[in-house]
């Protein structure tokens, strides 16, 4: 069995599961946010069980439209908050929260071998820790809150092997953008992606979160990494309960094996309006930008901010560019403050915000006008994603976004930091 | 159940951001959401859609976010079913869970144009193109999915499961 099949078998009480099989999997954690929770709560109440199956296994995070951007979003956040108080489920208030997929692993709520379902498509982020985590809709979350399990179809697994050593300014974001560019936005539809190879072994946990986060952008159900020393080190200070580490069998069957040599990989940029519309930075051409966004569940972790600060240090954001930086959680914000990163950003002329998903989905804190262009470390560049349907979003790493913010056009960090 | 309606046709990778842009996600009432359904991909949709109409698309329909608001908006706009070559995974679950029928049929999508009139028999999966006099058969649902659909969606299915657990 593959890593994914092993986790699912263990959560189904079966010796073995096979791709295509329908199962009922026990869940270790259920997640919803201020956009998806209101529908989940409405549907949960229709089931009529009264109480959630286990309040310690349900977590709700207000992160999309908070701090509330208008009355309607305040009503949604209020509905969720009151449900959390009444049910006693885990809840993080504004001021103590973070973007859900940055916050939950940081708080030790997700551990290796877990099955996690979330009413947010980027729930797949937790695959970085060797957990089986996948996005679902609000009704799925409602049913699981009542029963503690959920129906799933066991996915086939695609193994992706990354050979070689990454060059300077090339990281997890570039690897995943390159991969989606190669296999397409439905290249892993209904499948699990398992990321391996020496470039992956060398990648930090933050870089792995970035890669797993965007598995959904290739249509995948999950994107998983095997647990190694880096994972153990990350977990050690955070875990408050026991967990299981699963390994794929030597004779595990994969639906596809894809191999890349990434030693010569350049920083990657996904052009409008698809995450698969990816080009190496040298082929992007002269694209002027109005805004740069650095943050999100994809790239809002400490390593991402360090990278942006390395580029922005003693530099200025281009006079015609708004650079918006959003630490992914209060802890990331505090760490960045202690390390002096926030000072670097502010002195460079960037706006630094409390954690929120805000601009990534065109909610608030950086919505685009007609004809505006944004380089963003987020995960989607669909038509209208960050605001006007006539705006454009280019996806890239924090290093490329920071360098572009300085130059006022999309560029490689090499142009700003001379070797 | 027999459905009758006119086809609204789209291409590949129709994502949930164009089905219902996030700027409207500060509410979750299906009727409110329906007012902006498909707004960023088809400005005319809301004015033209009639109860019973059918959305047709090529591959990976509904890719992107997990927002259940997307199938809710489509259903509340009067659309009776969606026929595509393939669907994105989360959208597929969401639609089945809320009782919006989805059919996978490559031939029907290839042979049908926008504005054609279709008659769809959900129990047999037969898709008749009345405009062109052609008939197609959709891919049958796996047994489990058929059970979920006949229960009336995931909430009803879950209620039944909980009752049988208590017995």
Interface residues (C-beta under 8 A of the other chain):
Chain A: X22 X35 X36 X38 X39 X42 X43 X46 X47 X48 X49 X64 X65 X69 X70 X72 X73 X76 X118 X119 X120 X121 X123 X135 X136 X137 X138 X139 X140 X142 X143 X146 X147 X151 X153 X185 X186 X189 X190 X216 X219 X221 X274 X361 X362 X363 X367 X380 X382 X383 X384 X385 X387 X389
Chain B: X13 X15 X17 X18 X21 X22 X23 X25 X26 X27 X28 X40 X41 X59 X60 X63 X64 X65 X66 X67 X68 X69 X71 X72 X86 X88 X89 X90 X93 X94 X97 X98 X142 X144 X148 X153 X154 X155 X157 X158 X159 X161 X162
